[in-house]
């Protein structure tokens, strides 16, 4: 019966796709489908149904490759996992209703059709969901790594002067990354002065201040000077109220003042050239 099902799908694939798309638009998440063109939705729907048929007509290697490629394309479109689960159920319903309507099946044949559809599509759905989940986890992991790299960058701005701009909250994991990037960057860029800019850090509590002090001490141990810039009045008040000692760290209220001090520390200055606008 499975071969009959596949032949039916191959012979009437266009009609099945159209009906399947109508059902998906009606039952699916309209927010996902309305953000793409009809052409993309049609091609994606056709690819999904091709993957389903591939489970029978193609080799295991080809089938698994198609599942993987399809899962990646769905994730890029931002479609939820329910698209796949709902899609398989709708597909099974459409095939059953069409084949029963257009064929003179006995009750036993209809039972066999139901069992064959179930034995075909249930494992297929599990395989697609598993691949989708694994692909999603890999995507999230890659995005997390990329965000981590951007969350604590050390940027060389002048010879032997680097800046680490920090934005957002600082937790233990990010503090570890700050320390790691700071030390590696100081050595890589041969920085004599490092400015940690906390202008974009909304809250500086005891834990954040402790991490910053640790970072400054670590920088000092590798032979560089650490400066803390972007001290807003409310943060200064918080630091005083917490009794945090920053006397051994040079601090300034703005990045501009910090750069001026860093230039002076490295015996440099910015001068206006004659004739410059």
C-alpha positions in Angstrom: 0.0 0.0 0.0 2.9 2.4 0.6 4.0 2.2 -3.0 0.4 3.0 -4.0 0.5 6.0 -1.7 3.8 7.2 -3.2 2.5 6.8 -6.8 -0.6 8.7 -5.9 1.4 11.5 -4.4 3.7 11.6 -7.4 0.8 11.7 -9.8 -1.3 14.3 -8.0 1.5 16.2 -6.2 0.5 19.6 -7.5 -3.1 19.3 -6.2 -1.9 18.0 -2.9 0.5 20.9 -2.4 -2.2 23.5 -3.2 -4.7 21.9 -0.8 -2.0 21.4 1.9 -1.0 25.1 1.6 -4.6 26.2 2.1 -4.9 24.0 5.1 -1.6 25.2 6.6 -2.6 28.8 6.1 -5.9 28.2 7.8 -4.6 26.2 10.8 -1.0 27.4 11.0 0.7 30.4 12.5 -0.4 33.3 10.3 2.4 35.5 11.7 5.0 33.1 10.3 3.4 32.7 6.9 2.4 36.3 6.3 6.0 37.5 6.4 7.1 35.7 3.3 6.0 35.8 -0.3 3.6 33.3 -1.9 6.4 32.0 -4.0 8.6 31.2 -1.0 5.8 29.6 0.8 4.9 27.4 -2.2 8.5 26.3 -2.7 9.0 25.6 1.0 5.8 23.6 1.1 6.8 21.6 -2.0 10.2 20.9 -0.5 8.5 19.7 2.7 6.3 17.2 0.8 9.3 16.1 -1.3 11.1 15.3 2.0 8.2 13.2 3.1 8.2 11.2 -0.1 12.0 10.9 0.0 11.6 8.7 3.0 10.4 6.0 0.7 11.8 6.6 -2.8 15.4 7.8 -1.9 18.3 6.2 -0.1 18.8 6.8 3.6 21.7 9.0 2.9 19.8 11.2 0.4 16.8 11.3 2.7 18.7 12.4 5.8 20.5 15.1 3.8 17.2 16.4 2.5 15.8 16.5 6.1 18.8 18.3 7.3 18.7 20.9 4.5 15.0 21.4 5.0 15.3 21.9 8.8 18.0 24.5 8.3 15.8 26.4 5.8 12.8 26.3 8.1 14.9 27.7 11.0 16.2 30.5 8.8 12.6 31.4 7.9 11.8 31.6 11.6 9.0 29.0 11.4 8.1 27.1 14.6 8.4 23.4 15.2 4.5 23.2 15.1 4.8 23.9 11.4 6.3 20.5 11.0 4.0 18.6 13.4 0.9 20.2 12.0 2.1 19.8 8.5 2.6 16.0 8.8 -0.9 15.6 10.3 -2.5 17.6 7.6 -0.6 15.8 4.9 -1.7 12.4 6.3 -5.4 13.6 6.4 -5.3 14.9 2.9 -3.8 11.7 1.4 -6.3 9.5 3.2 -9.4 11.5 2.2 -8.3 11.9 -1.4 -7.4 8.2 -1.9 -10.6 7.0 -0.1 -12.7 9.4 -2.2 -11.2 8.5 -5.5 -10.8 4.8 -5.0 -13.2 2.0 -4.3 -11.6 0.7 -1.1 -13.0 -1.9 1.1 -13.1 -1.5 4.9 -10.0 -3.7 5.3 -8.2 -1.7 2.6 -9.0 1.6 4.4 -7.7 0.1 7.6 -4.6 -0.9 5.8 -4.3 2.5 4.3 -4.5 4.2 7.8 -1.9 1.8 9.3 0.5 2.3 6.4 0.1 6.1 6.5 0.7 6.0 10.3 3.7 3.6 10.1 5.2 5.8 7.3 4.6 9.2 8.7 5.0 8.8 12.5 8.7 7.8 12.4 9.2 10.4 9.6 7.8 13.1 11.9 10.0 12.0 14.8 13.1 12.1 12.5 12.2 15.6 11.1 11.6 16.9 14.6 14.8 15.5 15.9 16.8 17.0 13.1 15.0 20.3 13.5 15.8 20.3 17.3 19.5 19.5 16.7 19.9 22.1 14.0 18.2 24.7 16.2 20.5 23.9 19.1 23.6 24.2 16.8 22.2 27.5 15.5 21.7 28.8 19.0 25.2 27.7 20.1 26.8 29.5 17.1 24.8 32.6 17.9 25.8 32.4 21.5 29.4 32.2 20.6 29.1 35.2 18.3 27.3 37.2 20.9 30.0 36.3 23.5 32.7 37.5 21.1 30.8 40.8 20.7 29.9 41.2 24.4 33.4 42.0 25.5 35.6 43.3 22.6 39.0 44.9 23.2 39.5 47.5 20.6 42.9 49.2 19.9 42.3 52.9 19.3 45.8 54.3 19.4 49.2 52.7 19.6 49.5 50.9 22.9 46.0 52.2 24.0 42.9 49.9 23.9 39.3 50.3 24.9 36.8 47.7 26.1 33.3 49.1 25.8 30.8 47.2 28.0 27.0 47.4 27.4 24.3 45.6 29.4 24.4 43.5 32.6 27.5 41.7 33.7 27.0 38.2 35.2 29.6 35.7 36.2 29.9 34.1 32.8 30.4 37.4 31.1 32.8 38.5 33.7 35.0 35.5 32.9 34.8 36.3 29.2 35.8 40.0 30.0 38.8 38.8 31.9 39.9 36.4 29.2 39.4 38.9 26.3 41.1 41.6 28.3 44.3 39.6 29.1 44.5 38.1 25.6 43.9 41.5 24.0 46.5 43.3 26.1 49.2 40.8 25.0 48.0 40.7 21.4 47.8 44.5 20.9 50.8 45.2 23.3 48.7 47.7 25.1 50.2 49.9 27.8 46.8 51.3 28.8 43.4 49.7 28.8 40.2 51.7 29.3 37.1 49.8 30.5 34.1 51.9 29.5 31.1 51.1 31.7 28.9 53.9 30.3 26.4 51.3 28.9 26.3 49.2 32.1 23.0 50.0 33.8 23.8 48.7 37.3 27.1 48.4 39.1 26.7 46.3 42.3 29.2 44.6 44.6 29.6 41.7 42.2 30.1 43.8 39.1 32.6 46.0 41.0 34.5 43.0 42.2 34.8 41.6 38.7 36.1 45.0 37.4 38.7 45.2 40.2 39.8 41.6 39.4 40.1 42.6 35.8 42.2 45.7 36.6 44.5 43.7 38.9 45.0 41.1 36.2 45.8 43.7 33.6 48.3 45.2 36.0 50.0 41.9 36.5 50.8 41.7 32.8 52.4 45.1 32.8 49.6 47.4 31.7 47.6 50.1 33.3 43.8 49.8 33.6 41.4 52.8 33.7 37.7 52.8 34.4 35.7 55.3 32.5 32.0 56.2 32.2 31.4 56.7 35.9 28.0 58.3 36.0 26.9 60.1 39.2 24.5 57.4 40.2 27.1 54.7 39.8 29.6 56.8 41.8 27.1 57.1 44.6 26.4 53.3 44.5 30.2 52.6 44.7 30.6 54.9 47.7 27.6 53.5 49.5 28.9 49.9 48.9 32.2 50.9 50.4 34.1 49.6 47.3 37.7 50.8 47.1 38.7 52.0 43.7 41.6 54.1 44.8 44.2 52.1 43.0 42.2 52.4 39.7 42.2 55.6 37.6 38.6 56.6 37.0 37.0 59.3 34.8 33.4 60.3 34.1 33.7 60.2 30.3 35.6 58.2 27.7 37.0 61.4 26.3 38.7 62.3 29.5 39.9 58.8 29.9 41.5 58.9 26.4 43.2 62.2 27.3 44.7 60.7 30.4 45.7 57.5 28.5 47.5 59.6 25.9 49.3 61.6 28.6 50.3 58.3 30.3 51.9 57.1 27.0 53.5 60.5 26.3 51.2 61.3 23.4 48.8 64.0 22.7 46.4 65.0 20.0 47.4 68.2 18.2 45.6 70.3 15.5 47.7 70.5 12.3 48.1 73.9 10.7 45.6 74.4 7.9 43.3 71.7 9.2 39.6 72.5 9.4 
